[in-house]
């Protein structure tokens, strides 16, 4: 899944999803307890990684 973390509501992560062309394509919801890893790129394109 590609997207942006939009909100963190108690135990639910809200993500603005992106399609293959980088356009917004709705929202996804996930319980935080099932997320094991998140990776990200900053504005310079450097990859980073963190866990919840």
C-alpha atoms as one frame of an Amber mdcrd trajectory, in Angstrom:
protein
   0.000   0.000   0.000   1.187   3.485  -0.797  -0.100   6.611   0.855   0.168
   9.151   3.623  -0.656   8.690   7.277  -3.640  10.961   7.637  -4.654  10.416
  11.243  -4.123   8.199  14.248  -7.392   7.575  16.081  -6.921   5.629  19.323
  -6.126   2.170  17.888  -6.842   2.850  14.185  -4.424   4.209  11.589  -6.083
   6.260   8.809  -4.124   6.334   5.538  -4.829   8.447   2.439  -4.158   5.866
  -0.272  -2.384   6.587  -3.562  -2.891   4.760  -6.863  -0.069   3.673  -9.199
   0.074   7.196 -10.648   0.538   8.910  -7.256  -3.004  10.285  -7.209  -5.218
  10.170  -4.117  -7.445   7.101  -4.225  -9.553   7.066  -1.047  -8.762   6.178
   2.546  -7.672   2.957   4.177  -8.107   2.001   7.810  -6.000  -0.455   9.766
  -5.849  -1.515  13.389  -2.460  -0.472  14.748  -1.966  -3.891  16.339  -1.697
  -5.548  12.886   0.854  -3.062  11.479   4.351  -4.435  11.929   6.416  -2.012
   9.864   6.165   1.264   7.941   8.747   2.636   5.523   8.875   6.142   4.137
  10.756   8.494   1.848  11.427  12.081   2.819  11.369  15.025   0.396  14.981
  14.314  -0.608  14.083  10.732  -1.532  16.040   9.173   1.326  14.328   6.081
   2.629  13.632   5.764   6.339  11.984   3.102   8.399  10.275   2.951  11.757
   8.006   0.637  13.706   4.896   1.433  15.704
